Amino acid sequence: MSRRICVELYNAIIQLRPEWHDDDDDKGMVKVIMTGSATDELAWQQHIRNKPKREVLAKRFQKNIPDDPLKLVIVRDMWLTGFDVPSLHTMYIDKPMRGHTLMQAIARVNRVFKDKPGGLVVDYIGLGEELKAAIANYTENGGTGKTALDQEEALAVMLEKYEICCGMFHGFDWSDWEDPERRLALLPAAQSVILGKKDGKKRFATAVTELSKAFALSVPHEEAIRIRDDVAFFQAVRAVLVKYDGDEDRPDRSWEMEHAIRQIVSGAIVSDQVIDIFSAAGIRKPNISILSEEFLAEVRGLPQKDVAVELLKKTPQR
């Protein structure tokens, strides 16, 4: 809406996440993209850059370099026409827009990219009707694409994948997942259930990935909210199963979707929390370069034999 709001939003974010700030343009997770001059308020000056400096930030944001800290931008009337970032997955809108301007804005996140199935638009002011009108106008003038703005298709896929995941845990009670103090203790038995099935790890990892994608597109439908804790449980089990796994068919950018889901699934244990596979299995992590007899005896004593086998596979050998 205004440059003042951009600066105030930046300050509010940095107050919550001070480590995201850095005066150096090459560092810091969040930046404000706006024009200005030396006559603007002193508090705004750190966010005012000349055109070459803004272009450098734009190119970095577009390239999506994995190690680049820049992940979030607060934009004031910039980076719309012709600004293409296929990897961009979430846009927060707090400004009234219509017609081609609105279409340009949402086009920043609607590109399919690797494991990204679509974009997420967080609408703070209610642009649904304006968006319907804009898409209808676009279609009538020779554009293509679906104009329906509903979640039914994604919801159907979500429920289908949800049933698959639930079916793989048939007879297993994971109600303890609702208790934060008992979650970690639940994972060894859950792993054992999956590993005890033919191709269980591969089938489960695929199902959870597909469920996660459909879930992200279905929120905030009440059905998605209803199963969000179960989705978090499935994600946690998958995270433990594939941790340190070298399978070639493992999605190499699944963290992007899980990052979006973290904003939705309250209290979920997902990829940003380190899950120690030894702690999850209920044994001490060996601080040794080779397997000692004591450690092997401890693994042999595990009640979940399939988990023990996976632990041995994941242990570095010389």
N, C-alpha and C positions, 0 to 999 in steps of 0.2 A: 504493500500500500504506500509506503514512504521509506525514504532513507533512514529516517529516525527510528522507525519500527525495526528495520534491518539491524541497526546498531544495538537497539535495546534487546532484540532477540538474541543477538550474539552474546551480549553481556549476561543474559539469563542462562544461556547454555553453558558458558564458561564458568559461571558461578557453581553450576552442578558438576561440571567436568573440567576443572582447571587445567588438567594435563592435555586437553585438546588445544590449548592456546599456545601460540608462539609468534613473536614479533617478526621472525624470519619467514619470508614467503616460502622458503624451501622446506619449512617444518610446520607442524600444527595440523590438526585434523579438519578444522573448520575455518572457512574464510568468507568474508562479505564481498560480493561483487557489485560495485556501484560506482558511479562517476562522482566527481566533486572538485573542489578547488581549495586553495590555501585560505580562502575567506570563510570556509565552513568551520563549525565548532571544533575545538581542540580534540575533544573525545572522538571525533569522527576521523581524524587525520590518519590513524593507523590503517583504516580501511579504504582510503582513497589512493588509487594507483593510476599511473598514466596508461595509455593504450598498450604500449609494448609489454608492460608488466601484467596487464589483464590478459593479454594474448598468451603469455607464458603459462598462466594458471589454466586458461581454457584448454590449451594443448595437453597439459598434464592430466586434466580431468577427463579428456576424451580418450587418452591412450590407455587408461585403466591399468597402469603399471602396478603389479601386486604389492611391491614394497613402498609405493608412494603413500605417505601419510594422509594426503588430501582425500577425504571421503564425503564431506558435507559442504555445500555452498548455500549461502543466503543471497538470493539474487533480486535486484531491483531493476526491472525493465531491461534486462540484458540476456544474452545467450538464448534467444528464441529463434529467429529466422536463420535457417541453415545450420543450426548448432546440433550436431548429431553425436550422441553418446549411447551406443547400443547397450552398454553394460549398466547404464543408470537404471535403478530398479524402483526408487520411491520418490514421489514428488508431493510436497506439502503446499497446499494452495489456501491462501487467506485473502485473496484479492478478487473482486468481481471481474469476470471476463466473459466475452461472448464471441460467437462467430469464428473467424479465422484465427484471432488471437488465442482463443481457448484451444482450438485445434492444434495450433503450434505448440502451446504449452504442454498438453498431454502427449503430444508426439515425442517429447523428450524421453518418455519412459515406456512407450508402448512397443519397443522393438524386442523381438526375440533374440536372445544372445546365449549361446552354449546351453547351460542348464537352466537358464532363466526363461520361464514359460510366458511371462508377461510382466507388465509394470503395475505398481500399486500407487494410486492417487489418493492421498489423504485430504479430503475436502472439508475444510473448516466452516464454510459458509453456505453450502448447499448449491452446487452448480449442476445438479442432475438435469433439470429441465433445459438449461442453457446448452448442456452438452448434447442432449437429444436433438435439439433444434439445429445445432451446428453439424452434427453427423448427418442428419436428414438433408440439410442443405448441401453438404459435401457430396452425398450420394446422388442427389437429384442433378448435380452439375457434372456428372461423369465419374465420380469417385467410386470406389468399390469397397466392400467389406460389410460386416454385420452391423446393424444399427441397434439391435436389442441390447439393453443395458440391464441384464439380469444375471443371477448367479446360478441358475438352475443346472446348466451344463456342468460347471465346475463342481457344484454340490453333488451331482450324481456320481461323478468320478471319485470325489472325496469319500462318499459313503461306501462305494464299491471297494476302494483300497482299504478303508477302515475295517470292513468286514473281513478282508483277507488277513490283515494283521491280527484281528481278534481271533480268527479261526486258527492261526498258528499258535495261539496261546490258549486253545480250548482246554478247559479243565484247570487252568492255572489262575490263581487269585493274586491280582496285583493291586488290591485295594490299599495296601500299605504305602503305595506311591503318594497318597494324599498326605502322609505324615513325613515332613522334611527330615526328621531324625532317623527314619527307618528306610529311606529311599535307597541308600547305598547298599544296605544289607540285602535288598531285594534283587539286585542285579545278577549275582552269581547264579541263582536258581533260574532266573529268566533267561540268561545266556544258555544254560544247560538245556532248557526246553527247545530253543531254536537249534542248537547244535546237534540235538538228538534226532532231528528230522533230515531226510534226504535232501541235500543241497540247501539246507535250512538257512545258513548264513547268507548265501547269495540271494535266495528268493526273498528273505525277509528284508535285506538291505534295499533291494529293488522296490519292494512294496512300500517301505517307509519313505523312500525318496519320492515316489509318485504320490503318496498320501500327503507329504509335506507341501508339494507343489500345488495340489488341488486345494489343500487347506488354506494356503495363503491367498488363493483367489476366491475362496468362499466366505472368508471373514468379512463383515461381522454377522453373517447369518446365524440365527439361533442354534442351528444344528452344529455349526462349526464351534461355537462357544461351548456347547454341551460336551463335545468330545475333546476339548483342548487338553485336558489333563492326560487323557489316554494317548494323545498324539505326543505329548511331552515324554511319556513313559517309553513309547516305541522309539522315539528319537534317541533317548538315553541308551537303550539296549543296543540300538544300531551303532551308536558312537563307540561303545565299548567293543563291539564285535569287529569293527573295521579299523580301530585305532592301530596304527603302525602296520596296517595291512598293505601289501604291495600289489594287490589284484589290479590288472590292467584295465578292467571294466569298471573300476570304481570312479564315480563322477569326481572330477578334479576341482569343481567349483561349487560343490553342494553347500559350502559355507555361506554363499551369497543368499540362497533361499532361507537357510536357517537363521541368518542375521535378520531378515525381515520378519520371520516368525517369532523371534525373540521379543519383538515389540508387542506381540499379541498374546502369546502363551504365558500367562502369569505363573511365576514360580517354576518355570520349566528348567530342567537340566538339559542344556543343549551344548553346542560345540564351543561356546565361549568359556565353559567351565571345564578345567582339566580333570579327566576321569582316569585315575591311576588304575590300570587293569589288575595290579596285584592287590591293592586295597579293596577293589570291587570284588575280588575273588576271596577275600578274607585272609590273606597271608601277607607276611612281611615282604617288602621289596628287597631283593638281594643286592647288596652293595659289593658284588664280586664280579670278576671278569669271566670266570668259568663257573659251572654249576657244582656246588658242594654237595656232599652226601646229605648234609642236614637239610638243605633246601629241597633236594629231590624227595627226601622222606616226607617233608611237609606237603609237597605237591601230591605225592601218592596218597596222603591221608585226606585229601579233599573229597567231600561227598559228591561233588559234581565232576565226574571224570572227564566229560567233554570240555569243561572249562579248563581243567588241568592240561589237557592236550593243547588247547589254544594258547595257554600261558607259555608252554614250552616252545611252541612255534614262534612266539613273539619275543623270546629271550635272546639277546645278542650272543652269538657264539664266536669263538676264535678258532 
